[in-house]
Structures are given as structure tokens and as C-alpha cells.
Amino acid sequence: MSTVAPESDVRRHELAEFLRSRRERITPEQVGLVRGRRRRTPGLRREEVAQLSAVGVTWYTWLEQAREIRVSPQVLDALARALLLDASERAHLFALAASTDPAQHTACPTLTPALRAMLDQLDPIPSCVQNSRYDILAHNVTYGRLLCDLDRLPPEDRNCLWLAFTDPQWRAAVVNLPDSNRTMAAKFRAAMAEHLAEPAWKALLARLEAASEEFREVWARHEVVGQGGKAKYILNPLVGLLYVEHTNLWLEPASGARLVSYVPLDEETRERLVRLGELAARGAGADAVPVP
């Protein structure tokens, strides 16, 4: 009778083999070390990796031996730097260790030219790329006029949570604003649990608390809600009432970047989105005369 190894055992052995393979491919010269005449080890020695990443030699040896030890994100970060891992290898390292990369959301590696082209192809369906902090990283033409005129805003203000609590145009477009904002704040709190020590998250929270009494009241409830799509109404100043379904397509793990789209749920909305896309492409602002 055969048995299947627990997932944790498989992960440890995969992690050990991955670390060993990365260590053996690096020459001492690549990391500023002097190659001795009697070196037999291909690549770096274990003690050299330990020295470069500021961990104990015994501890690192146990890691390569697939011992059952805990590895912090900070140590994984140090190992990734010591082993000169590229972005894909770094992501693989953290995945094998079942750990969250503390530097994962400092940038959005998925925001490629191909993804930007996809956003354009989705027009007139309003679509954007957001991270889990609600920063709008990219958007298509129609989304740029869906809830407010995004082009008039500085990059630091292009955040859905900030706009929902502070921007008059955005707030006027959201039907049932109190419930919508309460849900958004609850999703933000749930996502922030993985990022409590990160400066960008703390800065956004402090900014919201300083700017909005409504946010402070909602935040004090300590409510949490998971991410998910739903049908909603949007009152657009250019084309009128829209009935859409908010959908998420995850580009990274659920705490990472996502493609957000507002798909029309009736023919009237579909026609109005086509009209909105045309107006947005011509640069019409929120003060244009709405279409009946």
C-alpha cells in the first residue's frame, strides 16, 4: 500500500532542491567573493550563502536538508538577494515556503504592454488594473470617465478608496454610497491584515482618517469582507444610469493585482457604455451635457 507524502514535506524538499540549484549556479566572483585554488564545490558553498544572507550556517544547512524549520519572510528576502534571484525565481521561492513576499506589492510586474493592450481591447467595457490597496495602476478610456474624470487627478489620488470617501464626482456617481463605502472599507481592512507594517498601506490609512470623518466612523467598526464581484448601479454624468456587474480577474494571488471590469447587464447599459466610450475618446469632461 503506497502513501502520499504530506504537502508540507513536498514543499520542504522542493524548496531545498531549488535553493541548492540556485546556489550551485552562482560563481564567487558574481557576489564579490574570492575564488580559492582548492574550491571543489560548484557555485557557492553553503557557508558563503549563509554569510551573504546573514543567517547561521547550521540553519541554512538544515534548510537545504529539508528539515522542518520555520522561515520568515525577512530571511527569504535575504536569501533571494544573496542568490541573485530574478522576479520569477523570487516568487517561486516564496510560493515554495508558503510565505508572503514583503516586497510583492511595491510594483506590479504583471502590468505589461500586453495587459495594457487588453485593457484597450475591452473598451467600451470600463476596465482597470488595481492592486489590493485599491490603487488604479492602469485603465482604459471608458473607465477613465465612468465614475469621475481620472485624467484630471494626480497619480497619488488615483485610488478607489480615497476617491470614494473624498471626491465629489466619484461619490455622486455611486448609487447607495454608504453601503458601497462600508463594504469597500471592510475589504480594505481584510486585505491590510497581510500588510500591516508596510509604509504605503499605513500612509493611505492615515490619509483617509485625516481627510474623512465618514471613513473614521466606518473604520472603527472593524468589519471585514472578502473580495468578490456584484451587480451595481452607477449614475454617470455623461450617459445616465448604468446597470453593471463588477468582476475581478486575478493577475496575482488573491491579495495581489486584479483586472476589474464593469460588464453591462442590460441592453440599455450596453448602448450607454458605447456612447460613454465615444465621449471619453473625444475628451468630454464631467460638465458635458448628459445624453437622455
C-alpha positions, -999 to +999 in steps of 0.1 A: +000+000+000+015+033-011+012+065+009+013+101-003+037+125+014+021+155+032+021+187+012+044+203+038+070+176+032+068+180-006+072+218-002+103+214+020+120+191-004+112+212-034+125+243-015+157+225-006+164+214-041+156+248-055+179+266-031+207+241-038+203+245-076+204+283-073+234+282-050+254+259-074+249+282-104+264+313-089+302+319-090+320+335-061+330+364-084+293+373-091+288+381-054+322+397-047+340+367-032+375+355-040+377+320-056+402+299-038+426+275-056+412+244-039+375+250-044+356+219-054+320+230-048+302+241-079+290+276-073+288+289-038+294+270-006+266+268+020+286+289+045+290+316+018+253+318+012+247+319+050+273+347+053+258+367+024+222+364+038+233+369+075+219+336+087+235+307+106+254+281+086+237+253+105+203+268+100+209+272+062+222+237+060+190+224+077+170+243+051+188+226+022+183+193+040+145+199+041+144+199+079+111+210+094+121+246+103+102+279+100+115+305+076+104+342+080+097+364+050+127+386+060+151+356+058+136+345+024+141+381+012+178+379+023+182+345+006+166+358-026+191+387-027+221+366-018+212+340-046+206+368-072+171+355-079+151+372-106+114+382-102+101+348-113+126+328-091+118+351-061+081+344-065+088+307-067+109+308-036+081+325-015+055+301-030+075+270-020+079+284+015+042+292+016+051+328+026+040+363+015+067+383-002+070+416+017+082+434-015+055+418-037+034+449-040+060+476-043+054+473-080+031+455-103+052+431-125+020+420-143+014+455-158+029+445-192+023+461-226+001+431-235-021+438-205-024+474-214-034+464-249-060+441-234-075+470-215-078+489-247-095+460-264-121+457-237-134+492-245-162+502-242-164+479-212-149+500-184-118+482-171-088+489-149-060+472-131-060+477-093-037+464-066-051+452-033-047+487-018-072+500-045-046+520-064-056+523-100-025+512-119-039+514-154-073+519-171-090+521-204-106+551-220-142+543-208-132+536-172-115+570-172-149+587-173-170+560-155-171+575-120-151+606-124-126+622-148-094+603-138-072+622-161-077+654-140-063+637-109-026+634-099-014+598-097-014+598-059-051+604-059-060+576-083-071+553-055-107+539-054-109+541-016-096+577-015-120+588-042-150+570-027-146+590+005-133+623-007-140+630-044-174+648-051-177+634-087-170+598-077-193+600-047-222+614-068-218+586-093-221+558-068-257+547-061-262+536-025-229+553-014-230+545+023-233+507+018-208+507-010-182+526+011-188+504+041-181+473+020-150+488+004-135+497+038-142+462+051-124+447+021-095+471+026-093+460+063-093+424+053-065+429+027-045+451+050-040+422+075-011+409+053+004+444+050+002+460+085+038+470+086+041+484+051+046+521+048+023+526+017-006+509+035-001+529+067+002+562+048-030+556+029-049+547+061-035+578+079-045+600+049-081+586+049-085+590+086-073+626+084-095+636+055-128+618+061-150+616+092-172+591+073-142+569+069-132+571+105-166+560+116-167+531+092-132+520+100-140+520+137-165+491+131-136+467+124-157+449+097-140+426+072-153+413+039-136+391+013-132+402-023-159+394-048-180+408-077-216+421-076-242+438-096-244+476-090-258+508-104-237+538-114-251+572-122-227+585-149-230+623-155-225+618-193-248+590-202-270+584-172-278+553-151-257+522-158-265+487-145-233+466-145-216+437-129-183+443-111-160+414-119-124+406-108-098+387-128-069+380-106-035+386-121-016+375-090-026+357-058-059+370-043-041+396-023-024+410-054-032+428-086-065+422-104-082+433-136-115+449-127-143+452-153-179+466-153-199+444-176-233+457-188-263+437-175-289+450-199-290+463-235-296+499-224-265+499-203-245+484-232-256+512-255-248+538-230-213+524-224-207+526-261-218+562-260-196+569-230-166+554-247-171+577-277-174+607-255-144+597-234-123+592-266-132+628-276-121+641-242-156+650-229-155+661-193-180+656-165-195+690-173-207+679-207-245+677-213-257+642-204-274+621-231-311+614-223 
